Amino acid sequence: MSAPAAGAAADAHPPFDCSKCGRTVRGQKADDAGWCETCRQELIRHSSRQAYLPAAVVAAAFLWLLWWSGLLESPLMAFWVALGGVLTFVAYKVARRVLFDLLRGRATGDGKG
């Protein structure tokens, strides 16, 4: 048995042209849409920033519901605040994923976004 060649690590991911920016990328693996890591990280940052708005709306609606129902004076206040935090976190994660798919669909022009 022979040891792998020195260039085997470089050949693990052959060069590809990013389908978004058009750069030739070496040493990286293209994602499912053929994007390089830089373009993908830029899209993740963009969708993460935009996901704060739906999460803030869910948090505000939950606080309003607590105020409207009179649960702000409840002995279980810590439970209600924790529940609101969990709901806000889930809203952020769902919005981030939906925005990621929507923005990628718009960028690739495949009609899914």
TAHURA-V171131 format. One record per residue. NEAR is the number of other C-alpha atoms within 12 Angstrom. Layout:
near=NEAR
near=NEAR
//
This chain:
near=3
near=5
near=7
near=11
near=10
near=10
near=12
near=12
near=13
near=16
near=16
near=16
near=17
near=17
near=18
near=24
near=23
near=25
near=24
near=27
near=19
near=14
near=18
near=20
near=24
near=19
near=19
near=22
near=24
near=26
near=20
near=13
near=22
near=25
near=28
near=29
near=27
near=22
near=26
near=27
near=16
near=19
near=28
near=25
near=19
near=22
near=27
near=26
near=21
near=25
near=28
near=24
near=22
near=26
near=27
near=23
near=20
near=26
near=27
near=20
near=18
near=26
near=25
near=16
near=17
near=23
near=17
near=13
near=13
near=15
near=19
near=19
near=14
near=14
near=11
near=14
near=17
near=15
near=15
near=24
near=24
near=16
near=19
near=26
near=21
near=18
near=24
near=27
near=23
near=21
near=28
near=28
near=24
near=23
near=29
near=28
near=23
near=22
near=30
near=29
near=26
near=23
near=28
near=32
near=18
near=16
near=22
near=22
near=15
near=13
near=12
near=15
near=15
//
